[in-house]
Amino acid sequence: MARRSRKKQRVPSLSEDLIVEILSRVPYRSLCRFKCVSKSWLAICCDPDLRKKSPQTLSGFFCYSRHEDDDTNLHGLSFLNLSGRGRPLVDPSPPFLEGYEGPLFLHCCSSLLLWKVWRSSPFDPEYVVSNPATEKWILLPRPEARHPAPLVRLGFDPAVPSCFYVFMFVTNQYDGVTGVEIYSSETGGWTFRRSEWEDYTTLIHDTQTVFFNGTLYSTTTDLSLVSIDAEGTTWRKISMPLNYIRDLNEDDGFIMHSQGRLYAMHIDFHNDNQLSVWALGTKSNEQWTLEHTANITQLLGRLHRSRYEFYILIATHPERNLIFFTGGLHGELMSYDMDKQEINAICTLQEYFMAPCLPYIPCFVDWSLPLGMVTKS
């Protein structure tokens, strides 16, 4: 009887203000799930003010679909949830600009996407920055100078979401960087700075750059790390910590940012997929420190690497000692917990290419931009 009585007791209902306060402390992907609780929760979770307060973290990856004949996804960009399951959290569809051709996807930086569009020729492009979370996009003004086939990268830090930057690197006939045009969303204009790196410093076009603490980091063809701040006043170049590894390629210098530090990583497939992780010191002591090593093949329970077993590093978790990579014998997306020294298979990638898989963190902040620059998709 006592058990039946307890079952009949009603749980005290919470006020809407208290529910909003609780929900403002959970990540956005949790809000998406909570929409299914009831109609009243659906209305609360769709409130734009609540989404802006909600803390954001890694929610998934932008990757390329293998279905090239899909007429609904001509640009090929798709979104894969971090869990590997469920409906995509966001839609990476490009913005539509009347009178323009494209868009061609160029880059992803945490929360924003960079596209190239053109009116008459792809050799005379303009650039668009879009936010998949808010479905807003911005057509950037043209820089005063025209640069042939520039390397363009986006700079956005979710920790400082009030502005973003676009870096257009100017190169000579040998692809060496001679300068950079920097767009700031705060000013709404471009600023040119002449390069202070060594002559013939060449960036790797397919590398994933990292932006945090107001600085853009990238790797070069001579396996160096280069950086430039958002004002274009501080240029640095140091060697990557990969000298002992044999048969290196120029794209082996993988860098990522996590928990306020910059990391360099490498998986040596000549040595049974040995993972090495280095951390970069402060500006006063820019030295690499070996932080972690692990043998992926052994962690997966095998003694030796199979002939066709390769792994591609794609991301680190911004708040945990967690590394993500793709590949293996079954073509999977996997995570490696450095603290527990455990590998977790998230999902197979039958519908997607192994790389690139670009990490995504939702952002719902509205920018204070010049009038007429923000457009709703």
Disulfide bonds with the S-S distance in Angstrom:
none
